Amino acid sequence: MPSVLDPELRRALAERVRFYNELGIYDFYRRPPVESDGTPAVSVRNQPEQREEMPRNRSAVAVSTIEGDTFASPKAETRLSDPVKALKAIREHIGDCTRCRLHKQGRKQIVFGVGNPKAELMFIGEAPGADEDQQGEPFVGRAGQLLNNMIKAMGLQREDVYIANIIKCRPPGNRTPERDECDTCSPFLMRQIEVIRPKAIVALGAVAAKTLLAINAPMSELRGRWYDFRGTKLAVTYHPAFLLRDPRQKKEAWKDLQIVMKELGLPVPAKAAE
């Protein structure tokens, strides 16, 4: 490792470690250096394995640093009982984010999340689109209008739920987010979930589902069941943008939402049983 790291690399490493901490991973192992032919650069025979341990107390402040950058900074929101103030603290920590390449690729603003900070139901999509990037709020374009209709069909209003995305910046051309972009940004989403503590989460689309569940499977296998996600039940359904492209799948998405409604004790309309 060079003696001085690029600031962006330091931030990326800090966010990556924070991401693993959110997943409950605190121990890290350093591999010995190797030569180009694969042999050890230094003799490691009979040497104990080098192991770096992160503190297991989630409320503790990690003291490991890279050139002055704290690996896992303290979560200011953990000291706040008001979820509104806690979410505001997370947003302030994000700042005018430059942690990944997206801040250089045309994004206008951070799209944090919107809705009831005490919501029982949370929807998580993939990434902001053009309309969301312009207005600073998730799901406000055509896909957002369809999501609003889906929420209303469940007997709820948009203001009753909380809506967010895996990443908070629009990828150029609405391309699919890259893995490292999801890894860098999703820890902030995990903190939002921890503050809101919803009874159920609905992952909208394959990117959201695969990122949250760390499962590489087609939608046909991901849908139709509950997952235990950090103590919260999580269901998977199609992204509204996909439903706009293939309206035939709206019936399948409605089946997914009925499962969620039953879990939350919401009445299912009689016509839904057809």
Contacts in CASP RR format, 6 or more apart in sequence:
PFRMAT RR
TARGET T0000
AUTHOR 0000-0000-0000
METHOD contacts of the structure
MODEL  1
MPSVLDPELRRALAERVRFYNELGIYDFYRRPPVESDGTPAVSVRNQPEQ
REEMPRNRSAVAVSTIEGDTFASPKAETRLSDPVKALKAIREHIGDCTRC
RLHKQGRKQIVFGVGNPKAELMFIGEAPGADEDQQGEPFVGRAGQLLNNM
IKAMGLQREDVYIANIIKCRPPGNRTPERDECDTCSPFLMRQIEVIRPKA
IVALGAVAAKTLLAINAPMSELRGRWYDFRGTKLAVTYHPAFLLRDPRQK
KEAWKDLQIVMKELGLPVPAKAAE
4 67 0 8 1.000
5 13 0 8 1.000
5 66 0 8 1.000
5 67 0 8 1.000
8 98 0 8 1.000
8 99 0 8 1.000
10 66 0 8 1.000
10 67 0 8 1.000
10 68 0 8 1.000
10 69 0 8 1.000
11 69 0 8 1.000
11 98 0 8 1.000
11 99 0 8 1.000
12 99 0 8 1.000
12 100 0 8 1.000
12 180 0 8 1.000
12 184 0 8 1.000
13 66 0 8 1.000
13 69 0 8 1.000
13 71 0 8 1.000
14 66 0 8 1.000
14 69 0 8 1.000
14 70 0 8 1.000
14 71 0 8 1.000
14 72 0 8 1.000
14 73 0 8 1.000
15 99 0 8 1.000
15 183 0 8 1.000
15 184 0 8 1.000
15 187 0 8 1.000
16 183 0 8 1.000
16 184 0 8 1.000
17 28 0 8 1.000
17 54 0 8 1.000
17 62 0 8 1.000
17 71 0 8 1.000
17 72 0 8 1.000
18 71 0 8 1.000
18 72 0 8 1.000
18 73 0 8 1.000
18 187 0 8 1.000
19 183 0 8 1.000
19 184 0 8 1.000
19 186 0 8 1.000
19 187 0 8 1.000
19 190 0 8 1.000
20 26 0 8 1.000
20 28 0 8 1.000
21 54 0 8 1.000
21 58 0 8 1.000
21 62 0 8 1.000
21 72 0 8 1.000
22 187 0 8 1.000
22 190 0 8 1.000
22 191 0 8 1.000
26 53 0 8 1.000
26 54 0 8 1.000
26 55 0 8 1.000
26 56 0 8 1.000
27 51 0 8 1.000
27 52 0 8 1.000
27 53 0 8 1.000
27 54 0 8 1.000
28 51 0 8 1.000
28 52 0 8 1.000
28 53 0 8 1.000
28 54 0 8 1.000
29 49 0 8 1.000
29 50 0 8 1.000
29 51 0 8 1.000
29 52 0 8 1.000
30 50 0 8 1.000
30 51 0 8 1.000
30 52 0 8 1.000
32 40 0 8 1.000
32 41 0 8 1.000
32 42 0 8 1.000
32 44 0 8 1.000
32 50 0 8 1.000
33 40 0 8 1.000
33 41 0 8 1.000
33 42 0 8 1.000
34 40 0 8 1.000
34 41 0 8 1.000
35 41 0 8 1.000
52 64 0 8 1.000
54 62 0 8 1.000
54 64 0 8 1.000
54 71 0 8 1.000
54 72 0 8 1.000
55 62 0 8 1.000
55 63 0 8 1.000
59 74 0 8 1.000
59 75 0 8 1.000
59 78 0 8 1.000
61 70 0 8 1.000
61 72 0 8 1.000
61 73 0 8 1.000
61 74 0 8 1.000
62 70 0 8 1.000
62 71 0 8 1.000
62 72 0 8 1.000
62 73 0 8 1.000
63 70 0 8 1.000
64 70 0 8 1.000
64 71 0 8 1.000
65 71 0 8 1.000
73 93 0 8 1.000
75 191 0 8 1.000
76 89 0 8 1.000
76 90 0 8 1.000
76 92 0 8 1.000
76 93 0 8 1.000
77 85 0 8 1.000
77 86 0 8 1.000
77 87 0 8 1.000
77 89 0 8 1.000
77 90 0 8 1.000
77 191 0 8 1.000
77 194 0 8 1.000
77 195 0 8 1.000
78 86 0 8 1.000
80 86 0 8 1.000
80 89 0 8 1.000
83 117 0 8 1.000
83 118 0 8 1.000
83 195 0 8 1.000
83 196 0 8 1.000
84 117 0 8 1.000
86 117 0 8 1.000
86 195 0 8 1.000
87 112 0 8 1.000
87 117 0 8 1.000
87 192 0 8 1.000
87 195 0 8 1.000
87 196 0 8 1.000
90 188 0 8 1.000
90 191 0 8 1.000
90 192 0 8 1.000
90 195 0 8 1.000
91 110 0 8 1.000
91 112 0 8 1.000
93 188 0 8 1.000
94 110 0 8 1.000
94 112 0 8 1.000
94 168 0 8 1.000
94 188 0 8 1.000
95 110 0 8 1.000
96 103 0 8 1.000
96 110 0 8 1.000
97 103 0 8 1.000
97 110 0 8 1.000
97 168 0 8 1.000
97 169 0 8 1.000
97 185 0 8 1.000
99 184 0 8 1.000
99 185 0 8 1.000
100 169 0 8 1.000
100 180 0 8 1.000
100 181 0 8 1.000
100 184 0 8 1.000
100 185 0 8 1.000
101 181 0 8 1.000
102 167 0 8 1.000
102 169 0 8 1.000
102 170 0 8 1.000
102 171 0 8 1.000
102 172 0 8 1.000
102 181 0 8 1.000
103 169 0 8 1.000
105 171 0 8 1.000
105 172 0 8 1.000
106 170 0 8 1.000
106 172 0 8 1.000
107 128 0 8 1.000
107 133 0 8 1.000
107 169 0 8 1.000
107 170 0 8 1.000
108 133 0 8 1.000
108 134 0 8 1.000
108 136 0 8 1.000
108 170 0 8 1.000
109 133 0 8 1.000
109 136 0 8 1.000
110 136 0 8 1.000
110 168 0 8 1.000
110 169 0 8 1.000
111 128 0 8 1.000
111 132 0 8 1.000
111 133 0 8 1.000
111 136 0 8 1.000
111 137 0 8 1.000
111 138 0 8 1.000
111 165 0 8 1.000
111 168 0 8 1.000
111 169 0 8 1.000
111 170 0 8 1.000
112 136 0 8 1.000
112 164 0 8 1.000
112 168 0 8 1.000
113 137 0 8 1.000
113 138 0 8 1.000
113 162 0 8 1.000
113 163 0 8 1.000
113 164 0 8 1.000
113 165 0 8 1.000
113 168 0 8 1.000
113 192 0 8 1.000
114 137 0 8 1.000
114 138 0 8 1.000
114 162 0 8 1.000
114 163 0 8 1.000
114 164 0 8 1.000
115 158 0 8 1.000
115 159 0 8 1.000
115 161 0 8 1.000
115 162 0 8 1.000
115 163 0 8 1.000
116 159 0 8 1.000
116 160 0 8 1.000
116 161 0 8 1.000
116 162 0 8 1.000
117 162 0 8 1.000
117 195 0 8 1.000
117 196 0 8 1.000
118 196 0 8 1.000
119 160 0 8 1.000
119 161 0 8 1.000
119 162 0 8 1.000
119 196 0 8 1.000
119 198 0 8 1.000
120 161 0 8 1.000
120 198 0 8 1.000
120 199 0 8 1.000
120 200 0 8 1.000
120 264 0 8 1.000
121 156 0 8 1.000
121 160 0 8 1.000
121 161 0 8 1.000
121 162 0 8 1.000
121 198 0 8 1.000
121 199 0 8 1.000
121 200 0 8 1.000
121 201 0 8 1.000
121 202 0 8 1.000
121 260 0 8 1.000
121 264 0 8 1.000
122 161 0 8 1.000
122 162 0 8 1.000
122 163 0 8 1.000
122 164 0 8 1.000
122 193 0 8 1.000
122 196 0 8 1.000
122 198 0 8 1.000
122 200 0 8 1.000
122 201 0 8 1.000
122 202 0 8 1.000
123 139 0 8 1.000
123 147 0 8 1.000
123 151 0 8 1.000
123 161 0 8 1.000
123 162 0 8 1.000
123 163 0 8 1.000
123 164 0 8 1.000
123 201 0 8 1.000
123 202 0 8 1.000
123 204 0 8 1.000
124 163 0 8 1.000
124 164 0 8 1.000
124 165 0 8 1.000
124 166 0 8 1.000
124 189 0 8 1.000
124 201 0 8 1.000
124 202 0 8 1.000
124 203 0 8 1.000
124 204 0 8 1.000
124 208 0 8 1.000
124 212 0 8 1.000
125 138 0 8 1.000
125 139 0 8 1.000
125 163 0 8 1.000
125 164 0 8 1.000
125 165 0 8 1.000
125 166 0 8 1.000
125 203 0 8 1.000
125 204 0 8 1.000
125 205 0 8 1.000
125 207 0 8 1.000
125 208 0 8 1.000
125 239 0 8 1.000
126 165 0 8 1.000
126 166 0 8 1.000
126 167 0 8 1.000
126 176 0 8 1.000
126 177 0 8 1.000
126 204 0 8 1.000
126 205 0 8 1.000
126 207 0 8 1.000
126 208 0 8 1.000
126 239 0 8 1.000
127 165 0 8 1.000
127 166 0 8 1.000
127 167 0 8 1.000
127 169 0 8 1.000
127 170 0 8 1.000
127 171 0 8 1.000
127 174 0 8 1.000
127 177 0 8 1.000
127 207 0 8 1.000
128 136 0 8 1.000
128 138 0 8 1.000
128 165 0 8 1.000
128 167 0 8 1.000
128 168 0 8 1.000
128 169 0 8 1.000
128 170 0 8 1.000
129 141 0 8 1.000
129 170 0 8 1.000
129 174 0 8 1.000
130 170 0 8 1.000
130 174 0 8 1.000
131 140 0 8 1.000
131 141 0 8 1.000
132 138 0 8 1.000
132 139 0 8 1.000
132 140 0 8 1.000
132 141 0 8 1.000
132 170 0 8 1.000
133 169 0 8 1.000
133 170 0 8 1.000
138 163 0 8 1.000
138 164 0 8 1.000
138 165 0 8 1.000
139 147 0 8 1.000
139 148 0 8 1.000
139 163 0 8 1.000
139 240 0 8 1.000
142 241 0 8 1.000
142 244 0 8 1.000
143 239 0 8 1.000
143 240 0 8 1.000
143 241 0 8 1.000
143 244 0 8 1.000
144 240 0 8 1.000
146 240 0 8 1.000
146 243 0 8 1.000
146 244 0 8 1.000
147 163 0 8 1.000
147 204 0 8 1.000
147 240 0 8 1.000
148 158 0 8 1.000
150 240 0 8 1.000
150 253 0 8 1.000
150 254 0 8 1.000
150 257 0 8 1.000
151 157 0 8 1.000
151 158 0 8 1.000
151 160 0 8 1.000
151 161 0 8 1.000
153 254 0 8 1.000
153 257 0 8 1.000
153 269 0 8 1.000
154 257 0 8 1.000
154 260 0 8 1.000
154 261 0 8 1.000
154 266 0 8 1.000
155 266 0 8 1.000
155 267 0 8 1.000
156 266 0 8 1.000
162 192 0 8 1.000
162 196 0 8 1.000
162 198 0 8 1.000
164 189 0 8 1.000
164 192 0 8 1.000
165 189 0 8 1.000
165 208 0 8 1.000
166 177 0 8 1.000
166 182 0 8 1.000
166 185 0 8 1.000
166 186 0 8 1.000
166 189 0 8 1.000
166 207 0 8 1.000
166 208 0 8 1.000
166 211 0 8 1.000
166 212 0 8 1.000
167 177 0 8 1.000
167 181 0 8 1.000
167 182 0 8 1.000
167 185 0 8 1.000
167 186 0 8 1.000
168 185 0 8 1.000
168 188 0 8 1.000
169 185 0 8 1.000
171 177 0 8 1.000
171 178 0 8 1.000
171 181 0 8 1.000
176 207 0 8 1.000
177 207 0 8 1.000
182 207 0 8 1.000
182 211 0 8 1.000
186 211 0 8 1.000
186 212 0 8 1.000
190 230 0 8 1.000
193 201 0 8 1.000
193 230 0 8 1.000
193 232 0 8 1.000
194 230 0 8 1.000
197 232 0 8 1.000
198 232 0 8 1.000
199 232 0 8 1.000
199 233 0 8 1.000
199 263 0 8 1.000
199 264 0 8 1.000
200 232 0 8 1.000
200 233 0 8 1.000
200 234 0 8 1.000
200 235 0 8 1.000
200 260 0 8 1.000
200 263 0 8 1.000
200 264 0 8 1.000
201 212 0 8 1.000
201 229 0 8 1.000
201 232 0 8 1.000
201 233 0 8 1.000
201 234 0 8 1.000
201 235 0 8 1.000
202 234 0 8 1.000
202 235 0 8 1.000
202 236 0 8 1.000
202 237 0 8 1.000
202 256 0 8 1.000
202 257 0 8 1.000
202 260 0 8 1.000
203 209 0 8 1.000
203 212 0 8 1.000
203 213 0 8 1.000
203 234 0 8 1.000
203 235 0 8 1.000
203 236 0 8 1.000
203 237 0 8 1.000
204 237 0 8 1.000
204 238 0 8 1.000
204 239 0 8 1.000
204 240 0 8 1.000
205 219 0 8 1.000
205 236 0 8 1.000
205 237 0 8 1.000
205 238 0 8 1.000
205 239 0 8 1.000
205 242 0 8 1.000
206 218 0 8 1.000
206 219 0 8 1.000
206 222 0 8 1.000
206 239 0 8 1.000
208 239 0 8 1.000
209 215 0 8 1.000
209 219 0 8 1.000
209 222 0 8 1.000
209 236 0 8 1.000
210 216 0 8 1.000
210 217 0 8 1.000
210 222 0 8 1.000
212 229 0 8 1.000
212 234 0 8 1.000
213 222 0 8 1.000
213 227 0 8 1.000
213 229 0 8 1.000
213 234 0 8 1.000
213 236 0 8 1.000
215 222 0 8 1.000
219 236 0 8 1.000
219 238 0 8 1.000
222 236 0 8 1.000
223 235 0 8 1.000
223 236 0 8 1.000
223 237 0 8 1.000
223 238 0 8 1.000
223 252 0 8 1.000
223 256 0 8 1.000
224 235 0 8 1.000
224 236 0 8 1.000
224 255 0 8 1.000
224 256 0 8 1.000
224 259 0 8 1.000
225 235 0 8 1.000
226 233 0 8 1.000
226 234 0 8 1.000
226 235 0 8 1.000
226 259 0 8 1.000
226 263 0 8 1.000
227 233 0 8 1.000
227 234 0 8 1.000
227 235 0 8 1.000
227 236 0 8 1.000
228 234 0 8 1.000
233 263 0 8 1.000
235 256 0 8 1.000
235 259 0 8 1.000
235 260 0 8 1.000
236 256 0 8 1.000
237 252 0 8 1.000
237 253 0 8 1.000
237 256 0 8 1.000
237 257 0 8 1.000
238 249 0 8 1.000
238 252 0 8 1.000
238 253 0 8 1.000
238 256 0 8 1.000
242 249 0 8 1.000
243 249 0 8 1.000
243 250 0 8 1.000
243 253 0 8 1.000
254 272 0 8 1.000
258 268 0 8 1.000
258 272 0 8 1.000
261 267 0 8 1.000
261 268 0 8 1.000
262 268 0 8 1.000
END
